[in-house]
Amino acid sequence: MSGSSPSSCPLGLCDGSGKIVDRVDHSDEPWRDIGHGLQIGGGMSITSRLCDCRKNLERRHGEARWWTSETVWTEEVALSLKPDTPVTMTVTCEVPISEDNYPLIREGYNVYYPAMIEVNGTTLLVDDARALAAALTACADKCDELDGVIA
């Protein structure tokens, strides 16, 4: 499997390499402040992602040459007081990719960033999400106690 690639993508999405490179021209966008004294704007952004023809292949051991981010789970929770504004939670993680563009197992040096949780635009580390969940549960328990509800 290593070093070989089909001459074309079975899905017609890549050139058979398993890698898709997206180039987006931002030259007409104004510069904007992103905090910490940094600004972005203008120019060209180039991102790489694993093609769907390789994305679901069994992960193997190896050394990562590049990483891509993948959404692995999403859930929406409808709120009673704001039914039109659900809370969306998404778990993403980096997927290490080999030199020949195959997904690798997240282990050792291949784990560059931890898996993260995004809740309505706020990014949380796993421990922060657990602390938030515990605090929300404690708040709900306190409300039940105040209302005389026994769980």
C-alpha atoms as an extended CHARMM CRD file, in Angstrom:
* protein
*
       151  EXT
         1         1  MET       CA              0.0000000000        0.0000000000        0.0000000000  PROA      1               0.0000000000
         2         2  SER       CA              2.8500000000        2.4020000000        0.8010000000  PROA      2               0.0000000000
         3         3  GLY       CA              4.1140000000        4.4350000000       -2.1220000000  PROA      3               0.0000000000
         4         4  SER       CA              1.4100000000        3.3080000000       -4.5180000000  PROA      4               0.0000000000
         5         5  SER       CA             -1.5850000000        5.3050000000       -5.5740000000  PROA      5               0.0000000000
         6         6  PRO       CA             -4.2540000000        4.6860000000       -8.1460000000  PROA      6               0.0000000000
         7         7  SER       CA             -4.0010000000        6.6170000000      -11.3960000000  PROA      7               0.0000000000
         8         8  SER       CA             -7.2950000000        8.3480000000      -10.6610000000  PROA      8               0.0000000000
         9         9  CYS       CA             -9.6860000000        8.8840000000       -7.7940000000  PROA      9               0.0000000000
        10        10  PRO       CA            -12.6420000000        6.4490000000       -7.8340000000  PROA      10              0.0000000000
        11        11  LEU       CA            -14.8440000000        9.3450000000       -6.6930000000  PROA      11              0.0000000000
        12        12  GLY       CA            -13.4540000000       11.8170000000       -9.2410000000  PROA      12              0.0000000000
        13        13  LEU       CA            -12.4870000000       14.2930000000       -6.5020000000  PROA      13              0.0000000000
        14        14  CYS       CA             -8.6700000000       14.2300000000       -6.5580000000  PROA      14              0.0000000000
        15        15  ASP       CA             -5.9290000000       13.3100000000       -9.0180000000  PROA      15              0.0000000000
        16        16  GLY       CA             -5.5010000000        9.8980000000       -7.3990000000  PROA      16              0.0000000000
        17        17  SER       CA             -3.0350000000       11.1690000000       -4.8000000000  PROA      17              0.0000000000
        18        18  GLY       CA             -5.6640000000       11.2110000000       -2.0200000000  PROA      18              0.0000000000
        19        19  LYS       CA             -4.9870000000       14.8800000000       -1.3040000000  PROA      19              0.0000000000
        20        20  ILE       CA             -7.0930000000       17.8990000000       -2.2660000000  PROA      20              0.0000000000
        21        21  VAL       CA             -5.5420000000       21.3570000000       -2.1770000000  PROA      21              0.0000000000
        22        22  ASP       CA             -7.9390000000       24.2910000000       -1.9360000000  PROA      22              0.0000000000
        23        23  ARG       CA             -6.7680000000       27.7520000000       -2.9590000000  PROA      23              0.0000000000
        24        24  VAL       CA             -8.9500000000       30.7330000000       -2.1050000000  PROA      24              0.0000000000
        25        25  ASP       CA             -8.1470000000       34.2540000000       -3.2840000000  PROA      25              0.0000000000
        26        26  HSD       CA             -8.7570000000       36.8000000000       -0.5270000000  PROA      26              0.0000000000
        27        27  SER       CA             -7.1080000000       39.7680000000       -2.2620000000  PROA      27              0.0000000000
        28        28  ASP       CA            -10.3400000000       41.7790000000       -2.2460000000  PROA      28              0.0000000000
        29        29  GLU       CA            -10.9000000000       41.3570000000        1.5150000000  PROA      29              0.0000000000
        30        30  PRO       CA             -9.8840000000       44.1650000000        3.9030000000  PROA      30              0.0000000000
        31        31  TRP       CA             -7.2940000000       43.5510000000        6.5980000000  PROA      31              0.0000000000
        32        32  ARG       CA             -8.8600000000       42.8250000000        9.9840000000  PROA      32              0.0000000000
        33        33  ASP       CA             -7.5500000000       42.6480000000       13.5270000000  PROA      33              0.0000000000
        34        34  ILE       CA             -7.5780000000       39.1340000000       15.0040000000  PROA      34              0.0000000000
        35        35  GLY       CA             -6.1270000000       40.1090000000       18.3910000000  PROA      35              0.0000000000
        36        36  HSD       CA             -2.6760000000       39.9310000000       19.9960000000  PROA      36              0.0000000000
        37        37  GLY       CA             -1.4580000000       42.6120000000       17.5750000000  PROA      37              0.0000000000
        38        38  LEU       CA             -2.0770000000       40.4010000000       14.5470000000  PROA      38              0.0000000000
        39        39  GLN       CA             -3.9780000000       41.2440000000       11.3910000000  PROA      39              0.0000000000
        40        40  ILE       CA             -5.0680000000       39.0920000000        8.4810000000  PROA      40              0.0000000000
        41        41  GLY       CA             -6.4750000000       39.9010000000        5.0970000000  PROA      41              0.0000000000
        42        42  GLY       CA             -5.7460000000       39.9520000000        1.4140000000  PROA      42              0.0000000000
        43        43  GLY       CA             -3.6410000000       37.3460000000       -0.3260000000  PROA      43              0.0000000000
        44        44  MET       CA             -4.2770000000       33.6840000000       -0.9620000000  PROA      44              0.0000000000
        45        45  SER       CA             -5.1100000000       30.9320000000        1.5260000000  PROA      45              0.0000000000
        46        46  ILE       CA             -4.0340000000       27.4040000000        0.7210000000  PROA      46              0.0000000000
        47        47  THR       CA             -5.4250000000       24.4540000000        2.6680000000  PROA      47              0.0000000000
        48        48  SER       CA             -5.0430000000       20.7270000000        2.1910000000  PROA      48              0.0000000000
        49        49  ARG       CA             -7.5090000000       18.0210000000        3.0650000000  PROA      49              0.0000000000
        50        50  LEU       CA             -7.7100000000       14.2920000000        2.6640000000  PROA      50              0.0000000000
        51        51  CYS       CA             -9.8920000000       13.1660000000       -0.2310000000  PROA      51              0.0000000000
        52        52  ASP       CA            -12.9930000000       11.1090000000        0.5650000000  PROA      52              0.0000000000
        53        53  CYS       CA            -11.4220000000        8.2380000000       -1.3920000000  PROA      53              0.0000000000
        54        54  ARG       CA             -8.9030000000        7.7960000000        1.4550000000  PROA      54              0.0000000000
        55        55  LYS       CA            -10.6870000000        9.3820000000        4.4320000000  PROA      55              0.0000000000
        56        56  ASN       CA            -12.4190000000        6.1970000000        5.6230000000  PROA      56              0.0000000000
        57        57  LEU       CA             -9.5810000000        3.7600000000        5.0010000000  PROA      57              0.0000000000
        58        58  GLU       CA             -8.2720000000        1.8620000000        8.0160000000  PROA      58              0.0000000000
        59        59  ARG       CA             -5.7270000000        3.9740000000        9.8320000000  PROA      59              0.0000000000
        60        60  ARG       CA             -2.2100000000        2.6030000000        9.9720000000  PROA      60              0.0000000000
        61        61  HSD       CA              1.0050000000        3.2410000000       11.8990000000  PROA      61              0.0000000000
        62        62  GLY       CA              3.5230000000        5.6300000000       10.4040000000  PROA      62              0.0000000000
        63        63  GLU       CA              5.0400000000        9.0870000000       10.5250000000  PROA      63              0.0000000000
        64        64  ALA       CA              2.7930000000       12.0440000000        9.7960000000  PROA      64              0.0000000000
        65        65  ARG       CA              3.8530000000       14.4940000000        7.0910000000  PROA      65              0.0000000000
        66        66  TRP       CA              0.7810000000       16.7100000000        7.4000000000  PROA      66              0.0000000000
        67        67  TRP       CA             -2.4570000000       16.9380000000        9.3790000000  PROA      67              0.0000000000
        68        68  THR       CA             -6.0490000000       17.7010000000        8.4890000000  PROA      68              0.0000000000
        69        69  SER       CA             -8.9530000000       18.4810000000       10.7870000000  PROA      69              0.0000000000
        70        70  GLU       CA            -11.9720000000       16.1990000000       10.8130000000  PROA      70              0.0000000000
        71        71  THR       CA            -15.3810000000       16.5290000000       12.4320000000  PROA      71              0.0000000000
        72        72  VAL       CA            -16.0620000000       13.2440000000       14.2000000000  PROA      72              0.0000000000
        73        73  TRP       CA            -19.2990000000       14.0010000000       16.0560000000  PROA      73              0.0000000000
        74        74  THR       CA            -21.9900000000       16.6840000000       16.1250000000  PROA      74              0.0000000000
        75        75  GLU       CA            -25.1000000000       17.1140000000       18.2470000000  PROA      75              0.0000000000
        76        76  GLU       CA            -27.7060000000       19.8390000000       18.6050000000  PROA      76              0.0000000000
        77        77  VAL       CA            -29.6780000000       20.4760000000       21.7760000000  PROA      77              0.0000000000
        78        78  ALA       CA            -32.9300000000       22.4300000000       21.5200000000  PROA      78              0.0000000000
        79        79  LEU       CA            -33.4670000000       24.8650000000       24.3590000000  PROA      79              0.0000000000
        80        80  SER       CA            -36.9230000000       25.2040000000       25.9270000000  PROA      80              0.0000000000
        81        81  LEU       CA            -36.7230000000       28.9860000000       26.2280000000  PROA      81              0.0000000000
        82        82  LYS       CA            -35.1550000000       29.5060000000       22.7830000000  PROA      82              0.0000000000
        83        83  PRO       CA            -36.3470000000       26.6610000000       20.5280000000  PROA      83              0.0000000000
        84        84  ASP       CA            -35.1760000000       28.5140000000       17.4090000000  PROA      84              0.0000000000
        85        85  THR       CA            -31.6130000000       28.7660000000       18.7450000000  PROA      85              0.0000000000
        86        86  PRO       CA            -30.2490000000       25.2710000000       19.4140000000  PROA      86              0.0000000000
        87        87  VAL       CA            -26.8640000000       24.7200000000       21.0320000000  PROA      87              0.0000000000
        88        88  THR       CA            -24.5970000000       22.9680000000       18.5410000000  PROA      88              0.0000000000
        89        89  MET       CA            -21.7070000000       20.8610000000       19.8430000000  PROA      89              0.0000000000
        90        90  THR       CA            -19.0280000000       19.5340000000       17.4930000000  PROA      90              0.0000000000
        91        91  VAL       CA            -16.0250000000       17.3210000000       18.2340000000  PROA      91              0.0000000000
        92        92  THR       CA            -13.0720000000       17.7710000000       15.8920000000  PROA      92              0.0000000000
        93        93  CYS       CA             -9.6500000000       16.2390000000       15.8800000000  PROA      93              0.0000000000
        94        94  GLU       CA             -6.5760000000       16.3720000000       13.7240000000  PROA      94              0.0000000000
        95        95  VAL       CA             -5.9740000000       13.3780000000       11.5420000000  PROA      95              0.0000000000
        96        96  PRO       CA             -2.3100000000       12.6530000000       10.8790000000  PROA      96              0.0000000000
        97        97  ILE       CA             -1.6030000000       11.8960000000        7.2160000000  PROA      97              0.0000000000
        98        98  SER       CA              1.3360000000        9.9180000000        5.8320000000  PROA      98              0.0000000000
        99        99  GLU       CA              3.6620000000       11.0850000000        3.0650000000  PROA      99              0.0000000000
       100       100  ASP       CA              1.6610000000        9.0000000000        0.5760000000  PROA      100             0.0000000000
       101       101  ASN       CA             -1.6180000000       10.5480000000        1.8540000000  PROA      101             0.0000000000
       102       102  TYR       CA             -3.0890000000        7.7530000000        3.9620000000  PROA      102             0.0000000000
       103       103  PRO       CA             -4.7010000000        8.3780000000        7.3860000000  PROA      103             0.0000000000
       104       104  LEU       CA             -2.5760000000        7.3580000000       10.3560000000  PROA      104             0.0000000000
       105       105  ILE       CA             -3.3390000000        6.3070000000       13.9130000000  PROA      105             0.0000000000
       106       106  ARG       CA             -3.2870000000        9.1830000000       16.4320000000  PROA      106             0.0000000000
       107       107  GLU       CA             -0.3110000000        8.1200000000       18.5500000000  PROA      107             0.0000000000
       108       108  GLY       CA              3.0380000000        9.4810000000       19.7600000000  PROA      108             0.0000000000
       109       109  TYR       CA              4.3960000000       12.3290000000       17.6540000000  PROA      109             0.0000000000
       110       110  ASN       CA              1.4130000000       12.1220000000       15.3150000000  PROA      110             0.0000000000
       111       111  VAL       CA             -0.8370000000       13.7640000000       17.9200000000  PROA      111             0.0000000000
       112       112  TYR       CA             -0.0800000000       17.4330000000       17.3730000000  PROA      112             0.0000000000
       113       113  TYR       CA             -3.2150000000       18.9130000000       18.9400000000  PROA      113             0.0000000000
       114       114  PRO       CA             -5.7730000000       17.2520000000       21.2420000000  PROA      114             0.0000000000
       115       115  ALA       CA             -9.3240000000       16.5970000000       20.1210000000  PROA      115             0.0000000000
       116       116  MET       CA            -11.4640000000       19.6610000000       20.8170000000  PROA      116             0.0000000000
       117       117  ILE       CA            -15.1220000000       20.4990000000       21.3470000000  PROA      117             0.0000000000
       118       118  GLU       CA            -16.7920000000       23.5390000000       19.8410000000  PROA      118             0.0000000000
       119       119  VAL       CA            -20.0130000000       24.8020000000       21.4140000000  PROA      119             0.0000000000
       120       120  ASN       CA            -21.7440000000       27.5850000000       19.4730000000  PROA      120             0.0000000000
       121       121  GLY       CA            -18.4180000000       29.0160000000       18.3270000000  PROA      121             0.0000000000
       122       122  THR       CA            -16.4930000000       28.5610000000       21.6060000000  PROA      122             0.0000000000
       123       123  THR       CA            -13.6580000000       26.0120000000       21.4970000000  PROA      123             0.0000000000
       124       124  LEU       CA            -13.1620000000       23.8840000000       24.6040000000  PROA      124             0.0000000000
       125       125  LEU       CA            -10.5300000000       21.3690000000       25.6070000000  PROA      125             0.0000000000
       126       126  VAL       CA            -11.9170000000       18.0850000000       26.9020000000  PROA      126             0.0000000000
       127       127  ASP       CA            -11.2120000000       18.8840000000       30.5880000000  PROA      127             0.0000000000
       128       128  ASP       CA            -12.8970000000       22.2820000000       30.2220000000  PROA      128             0.0000000000
       129       129  ALA       CA            -15.9690000000       20.6320000000       28.6650000000  PROA      129             0.0000000000
       130       130  ARG       CA            -16.1560000000       18.1590000000       31.5690000000  PROA      130             0.0000000000
       131       131  ALA       CA            -15.8490000000       21.0050000000       34.0900000000  PROA      131             0.0000000000
       132       132  LEU       CA            -18.5790000000       22.9480000000       32.2820000000  PROA      132             0.0000000000
       133       133  ALA       CA            -20.8470000000       19.8770000000       32.1800000000  PROA      133             0.0000000000
       134       134  ALA       CA            -20.3050000000       19.2860000000       35.9140000000  PROA      134             0.0000000000
       135       135  ALA       CA            -21.0730000000       22.9500000000       36.6620000000  PROA      135             0.0000000000
       136       136  LEU       CA            -24.2490000000       22.8500000000       34.5490000000  PROA      136             0.0000000000
       137       137  THR       CA            -25.3650000000       19.6540000000       36.3200000000  PROA      137             0.0000000000
       138       138  ALA       CA            -24.6990000000       21.2590000000       39.7160000000  PROA      138             0.0000000000
       139       139  CYS       CA            -26.7360000000       24.3120000000       38.6720000000  PROA      139             0.0000000000
       140       140  ALA       CA            -29.6210000000       22.1070000000       37.5050000000  PROA      140             0.0000000000
       141       141  ASP       CA            -29.4740000000       20.1530000000       40.7890000000  PROA      141             0.0000000000
       142       142  LYS       CA            -29.6280000000       23.4380000000       42.7350000000  PROA      142             0.0000000000
       143       143  CYS       CA            -32.6750000000       24.5440000000       40.6910000000  PROA      143             0.0000000000
       144       144  ASP       CA            -34.3710000000       21.1960000000       41.4160000000  PROA      144             0.0000000000
       145       145  GLU       CA            -33.6140000000       21.6380000000       45.1140000000  PROA      145             0.0000000000
       146       146  LEU       CA            -35.0590000000       25.1630000000       45.1140000000  PROA      146             0.0000000000
       147       147  ASP       CA            -38.1950000000       23.9810000000       43.2820000000  PROA      147             0.0000000000
       148       148  GLY       CA            -38.5680000000       20.9390000000       45.5480000000  PROA      148             0.0000000000
       149       149  VAL       CA            -38.0600000000       18.4400000000       42.7150000000  PROA      149             0.0000000000
       150       150  ILE       CA            -36.5610000000       15.1030000000       43.6560000000  PROA      150             0.0000000000
       151       151  ALA       CA            -34.5510000000       13.4970000000       40.8640000000  PROA      151             0.0000000000
